[in-house]
Amino acid sequence: MLDTLADNGEISIVAGKFKVKETAARTGRNPKTGETIQIAAKRKVSFVASKQLKDRIA
């Protein structure tokens, strides 16, 4: 699974899809000091549930 996500960016299963999404760089704040910091862009894995799964849970 890890290799497929790294290469293709997407895995489909019966319950839904795992996708790799790019997040943009953004400005954040250190809650302890209040200092403004830059948060780098990164890739993250997200899951989108299929209609079948949503219907069974509801």
C-alpha positions as CSV (number, residue, x, y, z in Angstrom):
1,M,0.0,0.0,0.0
2,L,2.7,2.5,0.9
3,D,4.6,2.0,-2.3
4,T,1.4,2.4,-4.4
5,L,0.4,5.6,-2.6
6,A,4.0,7.0,-3.0
7,D,4.0,6.1,-6.8
8,N,0.4,6.6,-7.9
9,G,-1.1,8.7,-5.1
10,E,-4.3,6.7,-5.0
11,I,-5.7,3.3,-3.9
12,S,-9.3,2.2,-4.4
13,I,-10.9,-0.4,-2.1
14,V,-14.6,-1.4,-1.7
15,A,-15.1,0.9,1.2
16,G,-13.6,4.0,-0.5
17,K,-10.4,5.6,-1.8
18,F,-7.1,6.6,-0.2
19,K,-5.6,9.6,-1.9
20,V,-2.4,11.6,-1.5
21,K,-3.1,15.3,-1.3
22,E,-0.7,18.2,-1.4
23,T,-1.1,20.9,1.3
24,A,0.1,24.4,0.5
25,A,2.7,26.2,2.6
26,R,1.0,28.5,5.1
27,T,1.7,30.9,8.0
28,G,1.0,29.5,11.5
29,R,1.5,30.7,15.1
30,N,3.3,29.0,18.0
31,P,0.7,28.8,20.7
32,K,3.2,28.9,23.5
33,T,5.2,32.0,22.4
34,G,2.8,33.7,19.9
35,E,5.6,33.8,17.4
36,T,4.5,33.7,13.7
37,I,6.1,30.7,11.8
38,Q,6.1,29.3,8.3
39,I,4.6,25.8,7.9
40,A,6.1,24.0,4.9
41,A,4.0,22.4,2.1
42,K,3.6,18.6,2.5
43,R,1.8,15.6,1.2
44,K,-0.8,13.8,3.3
45,V,-3.0,10.7,2.9
46,S,-6.8,11.2,3.0
47,F,-9.7,8.7,2.8
48,V,-12.9,9.3,0.9
49,A,-15.7,6.8,1.9
50,S,-17.7,5.2,-0.8
51,K,-21.5,5.7,-1.0
52,Q,-22.0,2.0,0.1
53,L,-20.0,2.6,3.3
54,K,-21.8,5.9,4.0
55,D,-25.2,4.2,3.5
56,R,-24.4,1.3,5.8
57,I,-23.2,3.6,8.6
58,A,-26.1,6.0,8.4
